[in-house]
Amino acid sequence: MKTSVTRTSPMGRRGRKGRNISGILLLDKPAGITSNAALQTVKRLFDACKAGHTGSLDPLATGVLPLCF
């Protein structure tokens, strides 16, 4: 007789990669990079499991881009 074993985390969810960070970072976005590329770079630097931005700036635009963790 075969049995099937499902491995899950203690909370019953799949494990997330990264740290659980909560806060807002105001990023002075340089020209030549998209808002999403800037977000992904900062997310990797902070090793955050979740992150998002509150709006988009044109790749040629510079300015403040609020990032939420």
C-alpha positions as a Python dict, from the first residue, in 0.01 Angstrom:
ca = {
    (1, 'M'): (0, 0, 0),
    (2, 'K'): (138, 342, -100),
    (3, 'T'): (81, 656, 100),
    (4, 'S'): (118, 1013, -18),
    (5, 'V'): (281, 1273, 203),
    (6, 'T'): (232, 1642, 132),
    (7, 'R'): (492, 1868, 284),
    (8, 'T'): (378, 2215, 385),
    (9, 'S'): (500, 2482, 620),
    (10, 'P'): (357, 2494, 976),
    (11, 'M'): (102, 2757, 867),
    (12, 'G'): (-14, 2543, 574),
    (13, 'R'): (120, 2786, 313),
    (14, 'R'): (415, 2776, 84),
    (15, 'G'): (722, 2951, 221),
    (16, 'R'): (793, 3298, 88),
    (17, 'K'): (1134, 3408, -21),
    (18, 'G'): (1268, 3716, 149),
    (19, 'R'): (1206, 3910, 465),
    (20, 'N'): (874, 4048, 583),
    (21, 'I'): (931, 4425, 571),
    (22, 'S'): (665, 4688, 642),
    (23, 'G'): (708, 5052, 542),
    (24, 'I'): (743, 5310, 266),
    (25, 'L'): (1062, 5411, 87),
    (26, 'L'): (1079, 5733, -116),
    (27, 'L'): (1306, 5660, -411),
    (28, 'D'): (1455, 5936, -629),
    (29, 'K'): (1422, 5748, -958),
    (30, 'P'): (1689, 5827, -1217),
    (31, 'A'): (1618, 5862, -1588),
    (32, 'G'): (1661, 5559, -1811),
    (33, 'I'): (1508, 5298, -1578),
    (34, 'T'): (1145, 5188, -1556),
    (35, 'S'): (948, 5209, -1233),
    (36, 'N'): (923, 4830, -1219),
    (37, 'A'): (1298, 4784, -1275),
    (38, 'A'): (1367, 5029, -991),
    (39, 'L'): (1119, 4843, -768),
    (40, 'Q'): (1272, 4502, -842),
    (41, 'T'): (1624, 4632, -776),
    (42, 'V'): (1526, 4776, -436),
    (43, 'K'): (1324, 4464, -352),
    (44, 'R'): (1634, 4251, -418),
    (45, 'L'): (1861, 4484, -216),
    (46, 'F'): (1628, 4471, 86),
    (47, 'D'): (1553, 4098, 35),
    (48, 'A'): (1182, 4179, 71),
    (49, 'C'): (919, 3913, 9),
    (50, 'K'): (662, 4167, -119),
    (51, 'A'): (688, 4519, -263),
    (52, 'G'): (494, 4754, -487),
    (53, 'H'): (496, 5110, -617),
    (54, 'T'): (213, 5363, -590),
    (55, 'G'): (239, 5489, -947),
    (56, 'S'): (450, 5480, -1258),
    (57, 'L'): (703, 5725, -1392),
    (58, 'D'): (801, 5728, -1758),
    (59, 'P'): (1146, 5571, -1813),
    (60, 'L'): (1276, 5912, -1927),
    (61, 'A'): (1129, 6091, -1623),
    (62, 'T'): (1304, 6153, -1293),
    (63, 'G'): (1134, 6210, -961),
    (64, 'V'): (1012, 6061, -638),
    (65, 'L'): (869, 5710, -662),
    (66, 'P'): (707, 5585, -338),
    (67, 'L'): (777, 5213, -283),
    (68, 'C'): (562, 5018, -38),
    (69, 'F'): (678, 4710, 151),
}
